[in-house]
Amino acid sequence: MNITDMKKLEVKQVVSLKKLNKKYTERLMDVGVYESAIVTLLNIIAMGRLYLLEVDDIEICIRREDALLIEVKNI
């Protein structure tokens, strides 16, 4: 399962960021998105192209292409 499979306000745990390129993974880790982090999908905006996530009280927006590569699981 990946972030694009989540429903609005669903809470999941990040399993893997390995499919993303290394530089982007480092940027995500700087804002708290890392393996085992708990993420909440707040909204899907811009006609499904952007995903608004909350991680550790920080809201970030990622592109659909990147959300497809972040694996998550139920907690």
N, C-alpha and C positions, 0 to 999 in steps of 0.2 A: 504494500500500500504506500502511496506517496501523498504529498500535501494536496494535490489536486483531487484526490478521492475524499477528502474531509468535507464535512458539512459545516455550515456556519455555527460558530461557538463550540465546536467540538474540540476536545483536548486530547493530544496524543504525545508520545515520546519519540524523539528523533532516534532512529536506528543507525542510519548511515548517510554520510555526505560524500562517499567515495567516488560517485559518478561525476561530481562537479570538478571543475578545474581547480588546481591548488590555490591560486591567488584568490579566487572567489570564496573558496572554503575558509581561507584565513580571514577575509573580511567578515564573513558570517560569524566566525568564532569571536571576533572582536566585539560583536553586539550580543553575544550570548547564545548563538545557535551552534550547538556542538552535539556530538553523539551523546545520548541520554538526556538531553535538555527537554523540558516540557514546553510544548507550543500550543497556542490556541489560535484557531482560525477566526479572526474577527469579521472579515468581510471579503468578498470577491468583487473587485471594481474594474472599471474601464472595459466593460463588455467581456469580462472573464480573462483579461490579459494580466491583471495584477492581483496578488494575494496579500492581504493585510494580516500580519501575524503579530501575536504578542508573546514575548519571551522575557521572563523575569521583569515584568512591568515596563518593558520597552516595546514599542510598536515599530515594526519594520514592514516594508512593502517589497515583495519580490516578484519577478516576472514569472509567468506561467512556465516558460521553458526551464527555469531553474527549479520551480516547485515540483515539476515532474521528476527531477533527479534526486530529491530529498526523500528518503524512505522513513516512514513513521510506523508506529504500532500502538495498540491500545495500552493504557497504563493500568 
